Amino acid sequence: KPGVYKFFCDVHRGMVGYVVVKAKGASIPTAKQDAAALTAQATSAVKGAGKLLKVKPPANTVSLGESTSSGVELYSMFPASLTVKAGTVVTFAMSKYTREDHTASFGPSAYLTTLANSFNGANFSPIATYPSDPTQPLTVSASSHGNGFANTGILDQDPTTKTILPSSKIDFTTPGTYHFQCLIHPFMQGTIIVN
């Protein structure tokens, strides 16, 4: 039936597309025109991604990914390594235009891997989704929760999600090197060095 049909991803807010169905006999774009439109969209996305590499978060802040208003996402921690003095509170924040969810999770690699894998399996762990402590700022040290675990819980920038926060704060009270990752996207990793 002729019309414009909107479709979207339930998981990634802002991923929206349209299928335009024209009446029989109406002209439609050629394959060459479709290819040109795709090339223009991809060129714009690459240009936007290049600009994201130059974004500098505020002091003592780690951005969990970076994003453009058009939906380009860079899945990395910005900065990937941050050095602070003991007693510094670091903010872990979602980027302004993100359409993703992320965590900043600290602890032994094997433990974090098990939690990350729970997102894809039958044995889902709620420990992966909620903050490791009920109050802010969280505190992390080698002995947090018995094994060095600390988790911001799932962070989200979507203003309609009123129960999920766009940022979390962690107080680094003890010198050391603390590796962290996103449990939803385990390839997103970073390090906080506390002097």
N, C-alpha and C positions, 0 to 999 in steps of 0.2 A: 504494500500500500504506500503511495507517495507520502512523504513527510520527512521530518528531521528527527532522528532517534538519538538521544543522548545515552551514553554509557559511561561508567566510572568504576574505579577500583574501590571496594569497600575497605581495604586495608590502608591504602595510600591516599589520604585526603588530597584533593587537587588533581589527581590523575583523571582527566575527563576527555572524552572523545565524542565525535558525532558521526553518524551514518546518515547521509542525505540520499533519500530514495526519490528519484524523479519519475514523472509520468512516462509511460511508454512513448517512445519517439522523441522525448526531450534530449537535448545534447548534454553530454557528461564530459568531464575532463578527460583528455587523452592520457595514455600511459606516460608520455613525455611530460605533460603538465603535472601529473602526479609526482613524477621523479623530481622535477624542478622544485615543487613545493616541499618535498622531503629533504632535498639538499639544502634549501633555505632554512628549514627548521633545524637540521643538524648543524649547519654552520653557525647559526645563532647560539645553539647550545654549547658548542665548543668555545666560542668567544666568551660566553658567560662563565664557563668553567675556568678559563684563563684568568678572569678577573677575581674569581674566588681564591685563587692561589695567593693573591696579594692582601687578603683580608687579615688584619691583626686584631685578635681579641684584646679586651682590656687587661690590665695587669692582674695577675693571679686568677685568670679565667682560662678554662679549657672549653673550646667549642666542640660539641659532639657532632662533627660533620659541618659542612658549609653548604649553602643553597642559594639559588637565585629565585626571584619572584616568578620566573617561568617554569620552575620545577626541576632545574638542574641540581643534582645533589653530588657532593664529593664525600665519599664515605671514608673519612679519616679523622683523627683527632688533631685539633689545631690549638696550640702546638702539640706535636707528638711527644715532646720532652719539655718539661717545665722544672726549673730549679727554684726552690723557695727556702726560706729560713724556717726552723722549727717554730711551731706556733702559728703558722700562716694558715688562714682559711682560704681555700681555693673554691671557686665557683665552677661547677660543671653545668654548661648551659646549652640548650638547643639553639640552632641558628634561626634567625628571624623568619625565614620563608620555608623552613623544612616541612616536608610532608611525611616524615619518618618518625619512628620512635627509637630511642636509644637508652642504654644504661651506661654508667661508669661503675665498673665492678672490680674490686681488688681482692686478692687472695691467691692461694696456691693454684698453679696452672691446671693441675688435674681436677681440682674442685670446680674451678670456673668452667672447664670443658664439660664436665658433667651437667652443670646448670645450663650452659648454652645448648647442649644437645637435647635437653628436656623440652626446648621449644619445638623440636621436630619429632618428638616421640610420644608414645602413649603414657610415659611416666613424667608428665609435666610437673615441675617443681615451682610452687608459688614463691619460694625463696628468691627465685630469679626475677620476679616482677615487682616486689615490694621493697621499700627502703629497709636496710638492715637494722635501723634504729628509728624509734618513733619521733625523735626530736632533731631539730637542726641547730648547729651544724653537726653532721655525723663526725665521728672520730675514727681515725685509722692508725693502727700500729701493727707491729708484727704479731701481737697477741690478740687483736680484735676478734671477738667471737671464737676465741680459742685457736684460730688458724690464720689470722690476718685478714679475715673476710670483712669487707664493707661494700655496700651496694646502694647506689642512689635510688634504685628501683627504676621502673620505666618512666622516662621523661618524654613529654609531648608538647609541642607548640600550638596544637589545635585549640583555639579559644572555646570551642563547644565542649571540649573534654574537661569538665570542671573538677574532676577528682584526680587528674594527673597534672603534675607541675611541669613548667618549662625549664626549671633549673633546680640544682641541689648544691649545698655547701658541705665541704669536708674540711675538718681541722686536722692538719698534719702536725701532731705534737712531738713526734719522736723522729730523730734523724734516721735516714735510711733511704733505700731506693725502692719505690713502690710501683709495680707494673699494674696496669689496669686494661680492661677491654670492655667492649659492648657485648653483652650476652646475646643480643638479638643478631648482631653482625660481628662475630668473633674475630674477623680479620681487622676490625678497627681496634687498634691497640695504642697505648701510650705509656709514658713513664713520668712519675713525679719524683724528683730527687730532693730530699730534705736535708739541709746542712745544719 
